[in-house]
Amino acid sequence: MNPFRKLDGLVAPMDRANVDTDAIIPKQFLKSIKRSGFGPNLFDEWRYLDVGQPGQDCSTRPKNPDFVLNQQRYQGAQVLLARDNFGCGSSREHAPWALEDFGFRVILAPSFADIFYNNCFKNGLLPIKLPASEMDALFAQAAETVGYRLTVDLETKTITRPDGKVIPFDVDAFRRECLLNGWDDIGLTLRHADKIREFEARRRIDQPWLFA
Amino acid sequence: MQAQTLYEKLWSSHVVHVEDDGTALIYIDRHLVHEVTSPQAFEGLKLAGRKPWRVNSIVATADHNTPTDHWEMGIQDPVSRQQVETLDSNIREVGALAYFPFKDERQGIVHVIGPENGATLPGMTVVCGDSHTSTHGAFACLAHGIGTSEVEHVMATQCLLQKKSKTMLVRVDGVLGAGVTAKDVVLAIIGRIGTAGGTGYAIEFGGSAIRSLTMEGRMTVCNMAIEAGARAGLVAVDEQTIAYLKDRPFSPRGEVWDRAVEYWRTLHSDDGAHFDAVVALDAAQIKPQVTWGTSPEMVAPIDGIVPDPALEKDPVKREGMERALQYMGLTPRTPIKNVAIDKVFIGSCTNSRIEDLRAAAHVARGRRKADSVKQVLVVPGSGLVKRQAEAEGLDKIFIAAGFEWREPGCSMCLAMNADRLEPGERCASTSNRNFEGRQGAGGRTHLVSPAMAAAAAIAGHFADVRELA
């Protein structure tokens, strides 16, 4: 996993609540057995005017000019502003894979769905919960200023706006440590292999029916 | 000892290790695997040269991509076929406690086959790379959906990194009216607390109306806990739970069964246990529900109307409603009963079990689908459900009513196979998500119970199943 420390990135707004993972990456693209290549199909049904198929060359497809991420000013965006309950629905990790593959590294929202939030951290993507009032201000500023950027610093747990205002944010210490270092969860967990074996051995005796 | 909630009992009995910030390693007893969210996990495992920690925790099946007709022709879509074949070869290589491949008589939707085979048992932690894993909480399991990286993590370590959830009790007391089902109860709950109402919580469903539900009904309720934002739903063990599990293929037997049952009887919240939130609903007030929008919280009773966004004060919500009504092609204040449908889907991990099919057949018996309804799909949740339904003659009732009786699988709940809506088509569906494009690009989904889906098929528009004699 790519470590995440500090980013100064272009901001794009996704101004709607309850954006679900079916919208982030529609089901037909879940047939892939790979982890990469989902970026061109991010928000496929909103982004293109035709119905996308897996394996298709997306560069020649008709784009929806009204869709926010198709606007020239947001090309190359790395920070996504979102609304409540972003990433709800299906547990598909293809959603963070698609966001990351598209170029996003940070998502700011008042709230996230649990499974999506969790999946982001496994993929070098930083989801940050901010109060709705802070989000409203960011949406307003991003709309006003072409080329609006934010500096997101995971080490200091702060977001710095172009006007100098610093917004602190919270993230679990363990997740932060993993993301800062790009650590592989499995490797970390296997440091506790003895404890797992011990737990399992006890369980085998107490609840043998679980080991049939 | 302090009174504990069911969630706390399940949590504390699985903690292997806790980090300083409270992130815990919890032990996983059952790992359900399907073809869509596992290939990258198997590949990651292989690339890292790791072996699964405990192969016997794995129960696998192919369900999302499998066709529901013409099984003799195999899987026509080459991309779908490759995904299913990848699961075949991964399981062949790695092993499993049980694998129910495409065409196996016990193949079916992963959340149907777990319980019906006794592979889901009370007190277990159950995970699957699928958000509807919350279904298994009906058996007092701590069960939730995980992403593919976590699938790989569980395979490699038999553990999951988790933070403890907050606890919510949703109490539904009283007696449900005739024609009002588990699906209506859970849609009413989501309508009340919203699709993010349960975020960060494990929801325990309790109260006399929940206790009166069958295990199938409880699974329907827990299945949609995730639609309320909660990763896990729970129902305490009672005699019904135990009776359901007796003599299932993977249920314990003999003296071990007795020991297990003794333990299972402790799996309930203690009197006086503290919940972080409590929500109460009166069962008698719940009517058959129909969703009108593109989020499960956008729901109304059958005798209600499509709401008017102009009356909503919150601007983000108002825009969401306007967008939803535009997508759904609905006008504010239209009576729900006046909304005509094109297709009906009866199936999915929410509502494809024998009791669901019986409820739909009860409505369909001696009637015929409206001519204006293009297709009514009935997709049993598993091969065993299908066989049971056929033994009861339900298939004949459906066919006589002009419904199509299909092979088991996820089918048109998410349309990864050939069963799908065309753009603009409107569907009465017993599935769990009415998101834009969920059942096919441009398709319009209304979530209902199996009885209400059958009633809509007969009437050609939404109809109150309570008024059908």
Interface residues (C-beta under 8 A of the other chain):
Chain A: R16 A17 N18 D20 D22 A23 P26 K27 Q28 L30 K31 S32 I33 K34 R35 E45 V51 P54 G55 R83 D84 N85 C88 G89 S90 S91 R92 E93 P96 S111 F112 A113 D114 I115 N118 N119 K122 N123 D172 A173 F174 R175 D185 I186 T189 L190 H192 A193 K195 I196 F199 E200 R203 Q207 P208 W209 L210 F211 A212
Chain B: V16 H17 E19 D20 D21 G22 T23 L25 Y27 D29 V36 T37 P39 Q40 E43 A48 R50 W53 R54 N56 H64 N65 D77 V79 S80 Q82 Q83 T86 L97 L121 G123 M124 G129 D130 S131 H144 G145 I146 G147 T148 S149 E150 E152 H153 A156 T157 Q158 C159 L161 K163 T195 A196 T199 G200 I226 G229 A230 R231 F250 S251 P252 V256 W257 R259 A260 Y263 S295 V316 K317 E319 G320 R323 L414 A415 M416 P423 R433 F435 E436 G437 R438 A441 G442
